Structure formats: structure tokens, C-alpha cells
Amino acid sequence: MPDRRLALTNIASALQQQAAALQALTSPHDSDLPIGMRLLLDAIDRVNVAASAPPQSRDHHMTPGAYLKHRRTAHGLSIHDVAAALATEPRLAEHVRAEWLEQIEADIVPMSFNTIVALRRAFTFDLDILAQLAAIAMHLPVEPPRLCRICACSEADACLGHHSVCSWTEHDLCSACFALRVTPADRVAIAAALPSARDVAA
């Protein structure tokens, strides 16, 4: 079976070529072609999102460490940025702290309460979500939280944009992460179709 990510990337590339050909054929008097172009660009962006997302089934839930990694990267912080901001007792070299954080995010090293508090000072994340994911990791009967697969935002910890909080474009994809993969020319049209507040019922 061919690699899914490579196949999706190739499809998006082929669609992009078709979009360029369609744009070349569009005249100022056309009314239907611009709509078709917008829908085609939307399809290309959705394929690119699927290609860039880590493989994940509905039965696979984000781990506590993966959740922290997604929230850290959503804040634009590297592992070394966080390591530099953390204080340890006894004092550890920054590269040692970075390795320790990598092990936490890989769910190799457990997190103490003090570690969680220190990380919470470096970047924001939902403590309730972290507790839920920890319970799921221990195979407790806990309902998995709804999280964005890219930034791990949730209903209680939504992304804040210029106009409002983000909304759901897919079951596990928020509008803020989807917008990052939309071309500037098509971003206004897609944003206009999104709800102005988080769609809890979706």
C-alpha cells in the first residue's frame, strides 16, 4: 500500500496545477469559475491538512506528553525555550533539562505536581484535559476530550484570534489551524463561512 502522506501530497500538487490552469481560463465576466476555484482551493487546503496531520485513528487518543508538546508548539516555543525558562533544584544544565522535557513529552518520564506547575508557568494548557488524558492512559473509564489534532486546543482552552475564539472545522481540527493552511486570497471567503464562536454541538 503506498504511503498515505506521500499520496495525499501528490494529489494536492496535482490539484494545484489544475487550479493554476483554471485560473488562466477565468475571465472577468465569469460567475461560476471563481466559485469553482474557491471550492478547488478549499479542497487542496483540506488535502494538505490531512497530509500534514500525524496518523491517528479515532480509537487512538492523545497522550499527556503529546498534549503538552502540542500546546508548547502552539505557543511557538521550542523545547530549549521552555528548558531555559524552568528552574530546577539542584540546578541542571539547559541541555539536560531539554532532554528531560523531551522524555516527558514522549511519556517516558512521569510528571510530578511541581513539574506541571512549572510547565504551566511557561505556557498555557488545560489542567482538566491533562488529568483526563492521564486517566485514559491508565485505562480508566473516562470520556476522551475533544482536541484539535494540531494545536490540542479544546472547548475550555480555545485559540484566540483577531475577531473571536476558534471554532471546529472538523471533529479534531480547529479553524485557527485550518486557516494557517489556507492561501491568503481564499482566507476571507472561508473565514466568512465559519461560525463566530466555538461550535460546541458540532
C-alpha positions as CSV (number, residue, x, y, z in Angstrom):
1,M,0.0,0.0,0.0
2,P,1.5,3.4,-0.9
3,D,2.5,5.9,1.8
4,R,-0.7,7.8,2.6
5,R,1.0,11.1,3.3
6,L,3.0,11.0,0.1
7,A,-0.1,10.1,-1.9
8,L,-2.0,13.0,-0.4
9,T,0.8,15.4,-1.1
10,N,1.0,14.2,-4.7
11,I,-2.8,14.7,-5.1
12,A,-2.6,18.2,-3.6
13,S,0.2,19.0,-6.0
14,A,-1.8,17.8,-9.0
15,L,-4.9,19.7,-7.9
16,Q,-2.7,22.8,-7.5
17,Q,-1.7,22.5,-11.2
18,Q,-5.3,22.2,-12.2
19,A,-6.2,25.3,-10.1
20,A,-3.5,27.3,-12.0
21,A,-4.9,26.1,-15.3
22,L,-8.4,27.0,-14.2
23,Q,-7.3,30.5,-13.1
24,A,-5.7,31.1,-16.5
25,L,-9.0,30.3,-18.2
26,T,-11.0,32.6,-15.9
27,S,-12.2,35.8,-17.5
28,P,-13.6,38.9,-15.7
29,H,-17.1,38.1,-16.9
30,D,-17.2,34.5,-15.4
31,S,-19.5,34.0,-12.5
32,D,-19.2,30.2,-12.0
33,L,-15.5,29.7,-12.4
34,P,-14.5,31.9,-9.4
35,I,-16.8,29.8,-7.2
36,G,-15.3,26.6,-8.6
37,M,-11.8,28.0,-8.0
38,R,-12.6,28.7,-4.4
39,L,-14.0,25.2,-3.8
40,L,-11.0,23.7,-5.5
41,L,-8.6,25.7,-3.3
42,D,-10.6,24.6,-0.3
43,A,-10.2,21.0,-1.3
44,I,-6.5,21.5,-1.8
45,D,-6.1,23.0,1.6
46,R,-8.1,20.1,3.2
47,V,-5.9,17.6,1.5
48,N,-2.8,19.4,2.7
49,V,-4.1,19.4,6.3
50,A,-4.7,15.6,6.0
51,A,-1.3,15.1,4.6
52,S,0.5,17.1,7.4
53,A,-1.5,15.5,10.3
54,P,0.1,12.7,12.2
55,P,-1.5,9.3,11.6
56,Q,-4.2,8.9,14.1
57,S,-7.4,6.8,14.4
58,R,-10.5,7.6,16.3
59,D,-9.5,4.9,18.8
60,H,-6.1,6.5,19.4
61,H,-6.2,9.3,22.0
62,M,-3.6,11.9,22.6
63,T,-1.2,11.0,25.5
64,P,-0.5,13.5,28.3
65,G,3.0,14.1,27.0
66,A,1.8,14.6,23.4
67,Y,-0.8,17.0,24.7
68,L,1.9,19.1,26.3
69,K,4.1,19.0,23.2
70,H,1.2,20.2,21.0
71,R,0.4,23.0,23.4
72,R,4.0,24.1,23.6
73,T,4.4,24.2,19.9
74,A,1.1,26.0,19.6
75,H,2.7,28.8,21.7
76,G,5.6,28.9,19.3
77,L,8.1,27.6,21.9
78,S,10.9,25.2,21.3
79,I,12.0,22.6,23.8
80,H,15.0,24.7,24.6
81,D,12.9,27.8,25.1
82,V,11.0,26.0,27.9
83,A,14.1,24.4,29.3
84,A,15.7,27.9,29.6
85,A,12.6,29.2,31.5
86,L,12.5,26.3,34.0
87,A,14.4,26.3,37.3
88,T,15.4,23.0,38.8
89,E,16.8,22.1,42.2
90,P,19.6,21.1,42.1
91,R,20.4,23.3,39.1
92,L,20.7,21.3,35.9
93,A,22.4,22.3,32.6
94,E,20.0,23.6,30.0
95,H,20.6,20.6,27.6
96,V,19.9,18.2,30.5
97,R,16.6,20.0,31.2
98,A,15.8,19.8,27.4
99,E,16.4,16.1,27.4
100,W,14.2,15.7,30.5
101,L,11.4,17.6,28.8
102,E,11.7,15.5,25.7
103,Q,11.2,12.4,27.8
104,I,8.2,13.9,29.5
105,E,6.6,14.7,26.1
106,A,7.4,11.2,25.0
107,D,5.6,9.8,28.1
108,I,8.8,8.2,29.2
109,V,9.3,10.2,32.4
110,P,6.2,10.8,34.7
111,M,5.3,14.4,35.6
112,S,5.2,15.5,39.3
113,F,2.9,18.2,40.5
114,N,5.8,20.6,40.7
115,T,6.7,19.9,37.1
116,I,3.2,20.5,36.0
117,V,3.1,23.8,37.8
118,A,6.4,24.9,36.3
119,L,5.3,24.0,32.8
120,R,2.1,25.8,33.3
121,R,4.1,29.0,34.0
122,A,6.0,28.6,30.7
123,F,2.9,28.1,28.5
124,T,-0.8,27.6,29.0
125,F,-2.7,24.3,28.9
126,D,-5.8,22.9,30.4
127,L,-5.2,21.1,33.7
128,D,-8.5,19.2,33.4
129,I,-7.6,18.0,29.9
130,L,-4.2,16.8,31.2
131,A,-5.9,15.0,34.0
132,Q,-8.4,13.3,31.6
133,L,-5.6,12.2,29.3
134,A,-3.7,10.8,32.3
135,A,-6.8,8.9,33.4
136,I,-7.2,7.5,29.9
137,A,-3.5,6.4,29.8
138,M,-4.3,4.5,33.0
139,H,-7.2,2.8,31.2
140,L,-9.8,4.4,33.4
141,P,-13.3,4.8,32.0
142,V,-13.0,8.5,31.1
143,E,-14.6,10.2,28.1
144,P,-11.8,11.4,25.8
145,P,-11.8,15.2,25.4
146,R,-12.3,16.8,22.0
147,L,-8.9,18.3,21.0
148,C,-7.5,19.8,17.8
149,R,-5.1,17.3,16.4
150,I,-2.6,20.1,15.6
151,C,-2.6,22.6,18.5
152,A,-4.6,20.5,21.1
153,C,-6.9,23.4,21.9
154,S,-10.3,22.4,23.4
155,E,-13.7,23.9,24.3
156,A,-12.3,25.4,27.5
157,D,-8.9,26.4,26.1
158,A,-9.7,27.8,22.6
159,C,-7.4,29.7,20.3
160,L,-7.8,33.5,20.5
161,G,-7.9,35.2,17.1
162,H,-8.3,38.8,15.9
163,H,-12.2,38.6,16.0
164,S,-13.2,35.6,18.2
165,V,-12.2,32.3,19.6
166,C,-11.7,29.4,17.1
167,S,-14.4,27.0,16.0
168,W,-14.4,23.4,14.8
169,T,-13.9,22.8,11.0
170,E,-13.6,19.1,11.6
171,H,-14.1,16.8,14.6
172,D,-10.4,17.2,15.5
173,L,-9.3,20.4,13.7
174,C,-9.9,24.0,14.8
175,S,-10.5,26.9,12.5
176,A,-7.2,28.6,13.6
177,C,-5.1,25.6,12.5
178,F,-7.1,25.2,9.3
179,A,-6.6,28.9,8.5
180,L,-2.8,28.5,8.7
181,R,-3.0,26.3,5.6
182,V,-5.3,28.5,3.6
183,T,-4.0,30.8,0.9
184,P,-4.4,34.5,1.7
185,A,-6.6,35.0,-1.3
186,D,-9.1,32.4,-0.1
187,R,-8.9,33.0,3.6
188,V,-11.5,35.7,3.8
189,A,-14.2,33.6,2.0
190,I,-13.5,30.6,4.2
191,A,-13.4,32.6,7.4
192,A,-16.8,34.1,6.5
193,A,-18.3,30.7,6.4
194,L,-17.1,29.8,9.8
195,P,-19.2,30.4,13.0
196,S,-18.2,33.4,15.1
197,A,-17.9,31.3,18.3
198,R,-16.9,27.8,19.1
199,D,-19.5,25.2,17.9
200,V,-19.9,23.1,20.9
201,A,-22.7,21.0,19.4
202,A,-20.8,20.0,16.3
